[in-house]
């Protein structure tokens, strides 16, 4: 009798444990199907792009979307790596590659988006032809943006760079010809919008220009931006093939996305894939 009772209790416990296991699995499945996502962007044009062009399209696909703004270029990747956000939009591929390597993170850019170009601004000259010999130009003091500035100047015939130098890493030492004898004044990129009033020319990255409420089209020269300088929608490498990643790419590739860019982000340079389709 005792043996029968023990067997009955054992079977009952097994059934209860199996039911609990089934409930846990079902609960986990519901969590996996949760479509609440958090996207992060730098304050200004790229959080605006998330809010105006990406969030509404994701919501049409059934997502519940929260946008978080960041005031620097470090926290968005830390938050992504920690899992506090699901994707971010603020950086180009060169920055992403360097940051990931230096901080031992596995992050992947999904797709490039239209990006505010760097511009050469001046309150003294209205065209390249007016630039006087010996004019002072304020340029970013970081290597990546300094290289971008030099490429703009070369594109418009103001300097000639060493043809053997790597284009994305050129610096002042690579200048072979300085047609206008420009005097370079490196300063921190965030200070460049204010420098427009105190120097002859200033090379201002697009995001800083917009943050200072400058009109991109007021630049006397605008960057012909290489795609490696265009900002990316970025996720962790582990999630690069996730459904969210696929939906983000689909949203950015949609004609409606480009229509919003044309209407709301005047002066933004489009990536090659968008120009060539």
C-alpha positions as CSV (number, residue, x, y, z in Angstrom):
1,X,0.0,0.0,0.0
2,X,2.8,2.3,0.9
3,X,4.6,1.6,-2.4
4,X,1.4,2.4,-4.3
5,X,1.0,5.7,-2.4
6,X,4.7,6.6,-3.0
7,X,4.3,5.9,-6.7
8,X,1.2,8.1,-6.9
9,X,2.9,11.0,-5.1
10,X,5.9,10.7,-7.5
11,X,3.7,10.8,-10.6
12,X,1.8,13.8,-9.2
13,X,5.0,15.7,-8.5
14,X,6.3,15.0,-12.0
15,X,3.1,16.2,-13.5
16,X,3.2,19.4,-11.4
17,X,6.8,20.1,-12.4
18,X,6.1,19.5,-16.0
19,X,3.2,21.9,-15.9
20,X,5.5,24.5,-14.2
21,X,8.1,24.0,-16.9
22,X,5.5,24.5,-19.6
23,X,4.4,27.7,-18.1
24,X,7.9,29.0,-17.9
25,X,8.5,28.2,-21.6
26,X,5.3,29.8,-22.6
27,X,6.1,32.9,-20.6
28,X,9.6,33.1,-22.2
29,X,8.0,32.8,-25.6
30,X,5.7,35.7,-24.9
31,X,8.8,37.7,-23.8
32,X,10.6,36.9,-27.0
33,X,7.6,38.2,-29.0
34,X,7.5,41.5,-27.0
35,X,7.7,44.3,-29.6
36,X,8.7,47.1,-27.2
37,X,11.9,48.7,-28.3
38,X,14.1,51.6,-27.3
39,X,16.2,53.5,-29.8
40,X,18.9,56.0,-28.9
41,X,20.1,59.0,-30.8
42,X,22.3,62.1,-30.3
43,X,20.3,65.1,-29.4
44,X,19.4,67.1,-32.5
45,X,19.0,65.9,-36.1
46,X,19.4,62.2,-35.5
47,X,17.0,61.9,-32.6
48,X,14.7,64.0,-34.8
49,X,15.2,61.5,-37.6
50,X,14.3,58.7,-35.2
51,X,11.2,60.5,-34.1
52,X,10.0,61.7,-37.4
53,X,11.0,59.0,-39.9
54,X,11.8,55.7,-38.1
55,X,9.5,55.6,-35.0
56,X,6.2,56.1,-36.9
57,X,7.1,53.4,-39.5
58,X,8.1,50.9,-36.7
59,X,4.8,51.6,-34.9
60,X,2.9,50.8,-38.1
61,X,4.7,47.4,-37.9
62,X,3.3,46.8,-34.4
63,X,6.3,48.0,-32.3
64,X,6.0,50.2,-29.2
65,X,8.9,52.6,-29.6
66,X,10.7,54.7,-27.0
67,X,13.3,57.3,-28.1
68,X,16.2,58.2,-25.8
69,X,18.4,61.3,-26.5
70,X,22.1,61.3,-25.6
71,X,24.2,64.5,-25.2
72,X,27.6,62.8,-26.0
73,X,29.0,60.3,-28.4
74,X,30.1,57.7,-25.8
75,X,26.9,56.8,-23.9
76,X,24.8,55.7,-26.9
77,X,27.2,52.8,-27.6
78,X,27.6,51.9,-23.9
79,X,23.8,51.8,-23.6
80,X,23.6,49.6,-26.7
81,X,26.3,47.2,-25.5
82,X,24.6,47.0,-22.0
83,X,21.2,46.2,-23.6
84,X,19.6,49.4,-22.3
85,X,18.7,50.3,-25.9
86,X,18.1,48.1,-28.9
87,X,19.6,50.3,-31.6
88,X,21.2,53.7,-32.0
89,X,21.7,56.4,-34.6
90,X,24.5,58.9,-34.2
91,X,27.8,57.6,-35.6
92,X,29.6,56.9,-38.9
93,X,31.4,53.6,-39.7
94,X,34.9,54.9,-38.9
95,X,33.9,56.0,-35.4
96,X,31.9,52.8,-34.9
97,X,34.9,50.6,-35.9
98,X,37.4,52.5,-33.7
99,X,35.0,52.7,-30.6
100,X,34.2,49.0,-30.8
101,X,37.8,48.0,-31.0
102,X,39.0,50.3,-28.2
103,X,36.1,49.3,-25.9
104,X,35.9,45.6,-26.8
105,X,32.3,45.8,-28.0
106,X,30.7,43.9,-30.8
107,X,28.5,46.4,-32.6
108,X,27.3,46.3,-36.2
109,X,26.1,49.1,-38.5
110,X,22.9,48.0,-40.4
111,X,22.4,50.7,-43.0
112,X,23.6,54.2,-43.6
113,X,21.2,57.2,-43.6
114,X,21.2,60.7,-45.0
115,X,23.7,62.7,-43.0
116,X,24.3,66.4,-42.4
117,X,27.5,67.3,-44.3
118,X,30.4,69.3,-43.0
119,X,30.4,72.8,-44.4
120,X,32.9,75.7,-44.8
121,X,31.2,78.8,-43.4
122,X,32.2,82.4,-43.4
123,X,30.9,85.8,-42.4
124,X,33.6,87.5,-44.5
125,X,33.4,85.7,-47.9
126,X,30.4,84.6,-49.9
127,X,32.2,82.4,-52.4
128,X,35.5,80.5,-52.9
129,X,36.7,83.1,-55.3
130,X,36.5,85.8,-52.6
131,X,38.8,84.0,-50.2
132,X,41.9,86.2,-49.7
133,X,45.5,85.0,-49.5
134,X,46.5,84.1,-46.0
135,X,42.9,83.7,-44.7
136,X,42.6,81.9,-41.4
137,X,40.4,78.8,-41.3
138,X,39.3,77.1,-38.0
139,X,39.2,73.3,-38.4
140,X,38.3,70.5,-36.1
141,X,41.2,69.3,-33.9
142,X,40.3,65.6,-34.1
143,X,42.0,63.6,-36.9
144,X,38.8,62.3,-38.6
145,X,37.1,65.6,-39.0
146,X,40.3,67.4,-39.8
147,X,40.8,64.9,-42.7
148,X,37.2,65.6,-43.9
149,X,38.0,69.4,-43.9
150,X,41.2,68.9,-46.0
151,X,39.3,66.8,-48.5
152,X,36.7,69.5,-48.9
153,X,39.4,72.1,-49.5
154,X,41.1,69.8,-52.1
155,X,37.8,69.1,-53.9
156,X,37.4,72.9,-54.4
157,X,41.0,73.5,-55.5
158,X,42.2,75.4,-52.4
159,X,44.8,72.8,-51.5
160,X,46.5,69.8,-53.0
161,X,47.2,66.7,-50.9
162,X,49.8,64.1,-51.3
163,X,48.3,61.6,-53.7
164,X,50.0,58.7,-51.8
165,X,48.3,59.6,-48.5
166,X,45.3,57.6,-47.3
167,X,42.3,59.9,-48.0
168,X,40.5,59.2,-44.8
169,X,43.6,59.9,-42.7
170,X,45.2,62.9,-44.3
171,X,46.5,65.7,-42.1
172,X,48.2,69.1,-42.5
173,X,51.5,67.4,-43.1
174,X,50.1,65.9,-46.3
175,X,49.4,69.3,-47.9
176,X,51.6,69.7,-50.9
177,X,50.1,72.9,-52.3
178,X,48.3,75.6,-50.4
179,X,46.9,77.8,-53.2
180,X,45.6,80.6,-50.9
181,X,48.2,80.1,-48.2
182,X,45.5,79.3,-45.7
183,X,46.4,79.4,-42.0
184,X,44.9,76.5,-40.1
185,X,43.6,76.9,-36.6
186,X,42.6,73.6,-35.0
187,X,40.0,73.8,-32.3
188,X,37.5,71.5,-30.6
189,X,34.7,70.6,-33.0
190,X,31.9,71.8,-30.7
191,X,33.4,75.3,-30.7
192,X,33.5,75.7,-34.4
193,X,30.0,77.3,-34.9
194,X,31.1,80.2,-32.6
195,X,34.4,80.5,-34.4
196,X,32.6,81.6,-37.6
197,X,32.5,85.1,-36.1
198,X,36.2,85.3,-35.2
199,X,38.0,83.8,-38.1
200,X,37.8,84.1,-41.9
201,X,36.5,80.6,-42.4
202,X,35.4,77.7,-40.2
203,X,34.8,74.1,-41.1
204,X,31.8,73.0,-39.1
205,X,30.5,69.4,-39.0
206,X,26.8,69.2,-39.9
207,X,25.6,68.0,-36.5
208,X,27.3,70.9,-34.7
209,X,26.0,73.4,-37.3
210,X,22.4,72.2,-36.8
211,X,22.8,72.2,-33.0
212,X,23.8,75.9,-33.3
213,X,20.8,76.5,-35.6
214,X,22.9,77.2,-38.6
215,X,21.5,76.6,-42.1
216,X,23.5,74.0,-43.9
217,X,22.8,75.7,-47.2
218,X,24.5,78.9,-45.9
219,X,27.9,77.2,-46.2
220,X,30.1,78.5,-49.1
221,X,31.3,74.9,-49.5
222,X,29.5,71.7,-48.6
223,X,31.2,68.3,-48.3
224,X,30.9,65.7,-51.0
225,X,30.7,63.1,-48.2
226,X,32.2,59.6,-48.6
227,X,29.7,57.0,-47.4
228,X,32.1,56.0,-44.6
229,X,31.2,59.3,-43.0
230,X,27.5,58.8,-43.2
231,X,25.7,57.9,-40.0
232,X,24.5,54.3,-39.4
233,X,21.6,52.6,-37.7
234,X,23.6,50.4,-35.3
235,X,22.8,47.3,-33.3
236,X,24.8,44.7,-31.3
237,X,26.4,42.1,-33.6
238,X,24.4,39.4,-31.8
239,X,21.2,41.1,-33.1
240,X,22.2,42.0,-36.6
241,X,20.0,39.3,-38.0
242,X,17.1,39.8,-35.6
243,X,13.6,40.7,-36.8
244,X,14.0,44.3,-35.4
245,X,17.2,44.6,-37.5
246,X,15.4,43.5,-40.6
247,X,12.5,45.9,-39.9
248,X,14.8,48.8,-39.3
249,X,16.5,48.2,-42.7
250,X,13.1,47.9,-44.4
251,X,11.9,51.2,-42.8
252,X,15.0,53.1,-43.9
253,X,14.8,51.7,-47.5
254,X,11.1,52.6,-47.9
255,X,10.3,55.5,-50.2
256,X,8.3,57.1,-47.4
257,X,11.5,57.5,-45.4
258,X,13.2,59.4,-48.2
259,X,10.1,61.6,-48.6
260,X,10.4,62.6,-45.0
261,X,14.1,63.3,-45.4
262,X,13.4,65.5,-48.4
263,X,10.8,67.5,-46.5
264,X,12.3,67.7,-43.0
265,X,16.1,67.4,-43.5
266,X,17.1,69.9,-46.2
267,X,20.8,69.8,-47.1
268,X,21.4,66.3,-45.8
269,X,23.6,64.2,-48.1
270,X,22.1,60.9,-49.2
271,X,24.1,57.6,-49.2
272,X,25.0,56.0,-52.5
273,X,22.5,53.2,-52.1
274,X,19.7,55.8,-51.9
275,X,21.0,57.9,-54.8
276,X,21.5,55.0,-57.1
277,X,18.2,53.1,-56.7
